[in-house]
Amino acid sequence: MSTETYAFDCCNVWLLKIVQNLPDEVNHRLGAKGYALFVSHESFILPNSTRWGQLHGYERMRNIVGVTLPFSKLVSADVGYLNQFRIARAGASAQMDHALTVQLTINVAQHHAPKADD
């Protein structure tokens, strides 16, 4: 495993841990039918510079606001607006991106599939 790959993997694990530890208050339930409003923030902090020109430090942030739409007890979709801001670094201009984000969630914990005996 190269140093660059390890640093990238390390950074992804760090970001995932932050997302997993967010309190439930980030989602606001809308009634009892599974609808919810949500907000999310991600900051990308790169731990090192690379040979191909990636610089260490604060690189970008993403903010999402959206709604959870339940389709059944097992399936829901998160639909939202994503705003991404890339910091101006090393002579490059700052960049602002706007996008529609859609995430499909399948809750397999509630699904009781038959177990195969080996």
Residue, then its C-alpha position, 0 to 999 in steps of 0.5 A: m500500500s502506497t503512502e498516498t493510498y493510506a492517507f486517502d483511506c485514513c481520511n475516508v475512515w475519519l469522515l465516516k466516523i464523524v457521520q456515524n457519531l452525529p446525534d439524531e437531532v440532525n434529522h427532524r421527523l415530520g409525523a409518524k409516517g417516516y418523512a423527515l427533514f435532514v441536514s448534513h455537513e462534510s469537511f475534507i481535510l487532506p492529511n498529506s500532499t502527493r506527488w501528483g499535486q494534491l496539497h494537504g490541508y482543508e480542501r472542501m466542504r459539502n452541505i446538504v439539506g433535504v427530505t426523506l421520502p419513505f416508499s415502504k417499511l424497507v425502502s426510502a429515498d433521501v432527496g436534497y440540495l447539495n452545495q459544495f465549496r472548494i477552497a482557492r488553493a495554489g493559484a486555482s480559483a475557488q469553486m462553488d457547485h450546486a447539485l441534486t442528491v438522491q440516496l436510496t436506502i434499503n433497510v435489511a435489518q428489518h428484512h428477515a430472510p431465510k438462513a442457509d444452513d451449510 
